[in-house]
Amino acid sequence: MKKRIVFSLFVCSALFVSECMAEKQDTGITAEKPYAVLNDGSNLIRIERTNFANDSTATASVSRTCPPYCVNPHNIADSVDTVAELEVIEFMESSYMSGEGVIVDVRTPELYAQGTIPGSINIPFTAFEQSADTNEIKPLLERFGVRARGEVGAVVRALEKMGLFGGEYKTDRWDFTAARDVLLWCEDALCEESPRAIRALLSLGYPPEKLFYYRGGMRMWQSLGLTTVVPESQSKFASK
């Protein structure tokens, strides 16, 4: 009987048998990496999000399973800057206040109505993922300073692709020459909304250096005690 108990404990600790951890949710770190294992020289330590299941401050995050709510990488895409709170505030004081930048809360309208980061406009991430042929994409991009292009001659377009006439900021369909800086955010480092919106904009040709990803989102902003507002109480600059 004693040998059987010792063997069971060994299997549970060494092989991480899922039955021995049935009380924990299988949230995963990423879709490809449900957990990681660290050998600290004395023990094998399983790194997983469910390790925080007893932490009341993390309960809401742990309850969101992966996929789709996986831990996002620091860098979402090449040349897209990932920013933290001080950079967000700097963006507010510079690019946003000068009219050259836009702050976008890509969460649902229901969450936006409950409170948002000052200056943010609400454009749910699904709006960015519509086909370029839909009527909604054009006014969305125009809000960011992007112009739809008419017919472009083959010669002109060929020269643009060579880098002439500001071609690095132009596609067959859009002119991003006057595109504004856009800072996008959602709930936290687990949410997929802002990464998906950023990737959708990139697929349309939006210049990556004009996109900014606030990875911490609403949860990190609030955890630091920074100001939030309900949309009705925002300043006149919020609708810019």
Long-range contacts (C-beta under 8 A, 24 or more apart in sequence): 13-44, 14-44, 16-46, 21-50, 24-48, 24-50, 24-53, 25-50, 25-53, 25-62, 25-63, 25-65, 26-50, 26-65, 27-62, 27-63, 27-64, 27-65, 27-66, 27-69, 28-65, 28-66, 28-67, 28-70, 29-66, 29-70, 29-71, 30-66, 30-70, 30-71, 31-66, 31-67, 31-70, 61-188, 61-190, 61-219, 64-190, 66-190, 68-192, 69-190, 69-191, 69-192, 70-190, 70-192, 71-189, 71-190, 72-189, 72-190, 72-191, 72-192, 72-195, 72-215, 74-215, 76-195, 76-198, 76-199, 76-213, 77-198, 77-199, 77-202, 77-208, 77-211, 78-208, 79-208, 79-209, 80-198, 80-202, 80-208, 80-209, 80-211, 80-212, 80-213, 81-209, 81-211, 81-212, 81-213, 82-212, 82-213, 82-214, 82-215, 83-183, 83-212, 83-213, 83-214, 83-215, 84-214, 84-215, 84-216, 85-216, 85-220, 85-221, 85-224, 85-226, 87-212, 88-117, 88-183, 88-185, 88-214, 88-221, 91-181, 91-183, 91-212, 92-118, 92-119, 95-180, 95-181, 95-183, 96-183, 96-237, 96-240, 97-237, 99-180, 99-240, 100-180, 100-181, 101-180, 101-181, 101-182, 101-183, 102-143, 102-144, 102-180, 102-181, 102-182, 102-183, 102-240, 103-183, 103-185, 104-182, 104-183, 104-184, 104-185, 104-197, 105-185, 105-186, 106-184, 106-185, 106-186, 106-193, 106-194, 106-197, 107-186, 107-187, 107-191, 107-193, 107-218, 111-187, 111-218, 112-231, 113-230, 113-231, 114-230, 115-218, 115-228, 115-229, 115-230, 116-218, 116-228, 116-229, 116-230, 116-231, 116-234, 117-185, 117-218, 117-221, 117-226, 117-228, 117-229, 118-227, 118-228, 118-229, 118-234, 118-235, 118-238, 119-234, 119-235, 119-237, 119-238, 120-185, 120-238, 121-238, 121-239, 122-231, 123-197, 124-193, 125-186, 125-193, 125-194, 125-196, 125-197, 125-200, 128-196, 128-197, 128-200, 128-201, 129-196, 129-197, 129-200, 132-173, 132-204, 137-204, 141-174, 141-204, 144-179, 144-180, 144-182, 144-206, 145-178, 145-179, 145-180, 146-174, 146-175, 146-176, 146-178, 146-179, 146-206, 147-174, 147-175, 147-177, 147-178, 148-173, 148-174, 148-175, 149-173, 149-174, 149-175, 168-207, 169-207, 170-205, 171-204, 171-205, 173-205, 174-204, 174-205, 176-205, 176-206, 176-207, 176-210, 179-206, 179-207, 179-210, 180-210, 181-210, 181-211, 181-212, 182-206, 182-210, 182-211, 182-212, 183-212, 183-213, 183-214, 184-211, 184-212, 184-213, 184-214, 185-213, 185-214, 185-216, 185-217, 185-218, 186-217, 186-218, 187-217, 187-218, 187-219, 188-216, 188-217, 188-218, 188-219, 188-220, 189-215, 189-216, 189-217, 189-220, 191-217
